[in-house]
């Protein structure tokens, strides 16, 4: 049964996860949506219902900005960890929306960059 509140798009972004058990881990997204993301963790896994900090860069008002958001681990499956965003701020929400659905300000391919 699908529990997502928004569509996901296949998109590979470099991100950094910070978790109490693992510490900081660099990884990549498999897909992302307004409510969360699937992260390729390889051999690592995170406990369901644990909280992680996610750091990623997105374009915000024509300036590349590093966002740090909190997310809840909702599942582990096939080397991927499903994360649901918690209480994101307006700037992150708008930047993510622009990335996923386009913006009048910038072409979609310029809204995210690799590397932290």
C-alpha contacts under 8 A as a table, 3 or more apart, distances in Angstrom:
res1	aa1	res2	aa2	distance
4	X	7	X	7.27
4	X	35	X	7.17
5	X	35	X	6.63
6	X	33	X	6.21
6	X	34	X	5.96
6	X	35	X	6.32
7	X	33	X	5.78
7	X	34	X	7.49
8	X	31	X	6.07
8	X	32	X	5.17
8	X	33	X	4.28
8	X	34	X	7.62
8	X	37	X	7.71
9	X	31	X	5.32
9	X	32	X	5.56
9	X	33	X	6.29
9	X	100	X	7.09
10	X	30	X	5.98
10	X	31	X	4.16
10	X	32	X	6.61
11	X	29	X	6.65
11	X	30	X	5.83
11	X	31	X	4.88
11	X	32	X	6.43
12	X	28	X	5.97
12	X	29	X	4.94
12	X	30	X	5.42
12	X	31	X	6.68
13	X	28	X	5.35
13	X	29	X	5.29
13	X	30	X	7.84
13	X	56	X	7.84
13	X	112	X	7.50
13	X	113	X	7.23
13	X	114	X	5.95
14	X	26	X	7.25
14	X	27	X	6.03
14	X	28	X	4.69
14	X	29	X	6.79
14	X	56	X	6.91
14	X	113	X	7.93
14	X	114	X	5.24
14	X	115	X	5.60
14	X	116	X	7.07
15	X	26	X	5.90
15	X	27	X	5.56
15	X	28	X	5.70
15	X	29	X	7.17
15	X	54	X	6.86
15	X	55	X	5.68
15	X	56	X	4.90
15	X	57	X	7.84
15	X	115	X	7.54
15	X	116	X	7.02
16	X	24	X	6.63
16	X	25	X	5.61
16	X	26	X	4.43
16	X	27	X	6.11
16	X	54	X	5.78
16	X	55	X	5.07
16	X	56	X	6.69
16	X	116	X	7.76
17	X	23	X	7.86
17	X	24	X	5.56
17	X	25	X	5.22
17	X	26	X	6.36
17	X	27	X	7.46
17	X	52	X	6.44
17	X	53	X	5.66
17	X	54	X	4.76
17	X	55	X	6.47
18	X	22	X	7.20
18	X	23	X	5.28
18	X	24	X	4.35
18	X	25	X	6.42
18	X	52	X	5.64
18	X	53	X	5.03
18	X	54	X	6.55
19	X	22	X	5.31
19	X	23	X	5.02
19	X	24	X	6.54
19	X	51	X	7.10
19	X	52	X	4.97
19	X	53	X	6.71
20	X	23	X	5.62
20	X	52	X	7.81
22	X	25	X	7.21
27	X	39	X	7.06
27	X	40	X	6.35
27	X	41	X	6.33
28	X	39	X	5.84
28	X	40	X	5.61
28	X	41	X	7.71
29	X	32	X	7.01
29	X	37	X	6.75
29	X	38	X	5.78
29	X	39	X	4.28
29	X	40	X	5.85
30	X	37	X	7.46
30	X	38	X	5.43
30	X	39	X	5.57
30	X	40	X	6.14
31	X	37	X	5.64
31	X	38	X	5.37
31	X	39	X	7.38
32	X	36	X	5.98
32	X	37	X	4.16
32	X	38	X	6.44
33	X	36	X	5.39
33	X	37	X	6.06
33	X	96	X	7.97
33	X	100	X	7.26
34	X	93	X	7.31
34	X	96	X	6.74
34	X	97	X	6.83
35	X	84	X	5.80
35	X	85	X	5.62
36	X	71	X	7.75
36	X	82	X	7.45
36	X	83	X	5.33
36	X	84	X	4.21
36	X	85	X	5.07
37	X	82	X	5.98
37	X	83	X	5.32
37	X	84	X	6.71
38	X	80	X	6.22
38	X	81	X	5.59
38	X	82	X	4.52
38	X	83	X	6.19
39	X	80	X	5.27
39	X	81	X	5.16
39	X	82	X	6.42
39	X	83	X	7.57
40	X	79	X	6.05
40	X	80	X	4.50
40	X	81	X	6.61
41	X	44	X	5.30
41	X	45	X	6.52
41	X	79	X	5.52
41	X	80	X	5.37
41	X	81	X	6.61
42	X	45	X	7.94
42	X	79	X	4.91
42	X	80	X	7.03
43	X	79	X	6.36
44	X	79	X	7.37
45	X	76	X	6.74
45	X	79	X	7.34
45	X	80	X	7.77
45	X	81	X	6.93
46	X	50	X	7.31
46	X	73	X	7.03
46	X	76	X	7.26
46	X	81	X	7.16
47	X	50	X	5.68
47	X	73	X	6.90
48	X	72	X	7.85
48	X	73	X	5.01
48	X	74	X	5.37
48	X	75	X	5.72
48	X	76	X	7.34
49	X	72	X	5.89
49	X	73	X	5.15
49	X	74	X	5.99
50	X	72	X	5.84
50	X	73	X	5.51
51	X	70	X	6.87
51	X	71	X	5.74
51	X	72	X	4.75
51	X	73	X	6.34
52	X	70	X	5.81
52	X	71	X	5.40
52	X	72	X	6.41
52	X	73	X	7.39
53	X	68	X	6.52
53	X	69	X	5.63
53	X	70	X	4.60
53	X	71	X	6.29
54	X	67	X	7.90
54	X	68	X	5.53
54	X	69	X	5.24
54	X	70	X	6.10
54	X	71	X	6.99
55	X	66	X	6.72
55	X	67	X	5.56
55	X	68	X	4.45
55	X	69	X	6.55
56	X	66	X	5.60
56	X	67	X	5.47
56	X	68	X	6.75
56	X	116	X	6.72
57	X	64	X	6.54
57	X	65	X	5.47
57	X	66	X	4.36
57	X	67	X	6.00
57	X	112	X	6.46
57	X	113	X	6.72
57	X	114	X	7.84
57	X	115	X	7.86
57	X	116	X	6.70
58	X	64	X	5.71
58	X	65	X	5.62
58	X	66	X	6.62
58	X	67	X	7.37
58	X	95	X	6.35
58	X	96	X	7.34
58	X	99	X	7.88
58	X	111	X	5.97
58	X	112	X	4.83
58	X	113	X	7.03
59	X	62	X	5.85
59	X	63	X	5.45
59	X	64	X	4.38
59	X	65	X	5.91
59	X	95	X	6.12
59	X	110	X	7.84
59	X	111	X	4.99
59	X	112	X	6.13
60	X	63	X	5.21
60	X	64	X	6.01
60	X	65	X	6.06
60	X	91	X	6.88
60	X	92	X	7.76
60	X	94	X	7.82
60	X	95	X	5.46
61	X	95	X	7.95
62	X	105	X	7.65
62	X	106	X	7.76
66	X	116	X	7.73
67	X	92	X	6.90
69	X	85	X	7.33
69	X	86	X	7.46
69	X	88	X	6.50
70	X	85	X	6.15
70	X	86	X	5.49
70	X	87	X	7.53
70	X	88	X	7.67
71	X	83	X	5.79
71	X	84	X	5.26
71	X	85	X	4.28
71	X	86	X	5.16
72	X	83	X	5.41
72	X	84	X	5.13
72	X	85	X	6.42
72	X	86	X	6.88
73	X	76	X	7.99
73	X	81	X	6.89
73	X	82	X	5.91
73	X	83	X	4.69
73	X	84	X	6.56
74	X	81	X	7.58
74	X	82	X	5.44
74	X	83	X	5.69
74	X	84	X	6.66
75	X	81	X	5.78
75	X	82	X	5.04
75	X	83	X	7.42
76	X	79	X	6.99
76	X	80	X	5.73
76	X	81	X	4.52
76	X	82	X	6.27
77	X	80	X	5.22
77	X	81	X	6.38
77	X	82	X	7.93
85	X	88	X	6.79
88	X	92	X	6.40
88	X	93	X	6.49
89	X	92	X	5.57
89	X	93	X	6.26
90	X	93	X	5.03
90	X	94	X	6.07
91	X	94	X	5.24
91	X	95	X	6.12
92	X	95	X	5.11
92	X	96	X	5.97
93	X	96	X	5.25
93	X	97	X	6.07
94	X	97	X	5.03
94	X	98	X	6.15
95	X	98	X	5.10
95	X	99	X	6.22
95	X	111	X	7.92
96	X	99	X	5.00
96	X	100	X	6.18
97	X	100	X	5.23
97	X	101	X	5.78
97	X	102	X	7.27
98	X	101	X	5.44
98	X	102	X	4.66
98	X	103	X	4.88
98	X	108	X	7.28
98	X	111	X	7.39
99	X	102	X	5.67
99	X	103	X	7.47
99	X	108	X	5.65
99	X	111	X	5.51
99	X	112	X	7.12
100	X	108	X	7.47
101	X	108	X	7.72
102	X	106	X	7.48
102	X	107	X	6.60
102	X	108	X	5.25
103	X	106	X	5.62
103	X	107	X	6.69
103	X	108	X	7.08
104	X	107	X	7.64
106	X	110	X	6.60
106	X	111	X	6.94
107	X	110	X	5.72
107	X	111	X	7.07
108	X	111	X	5.48
109	X	112	X	7.03
110	X	113	X	7.36
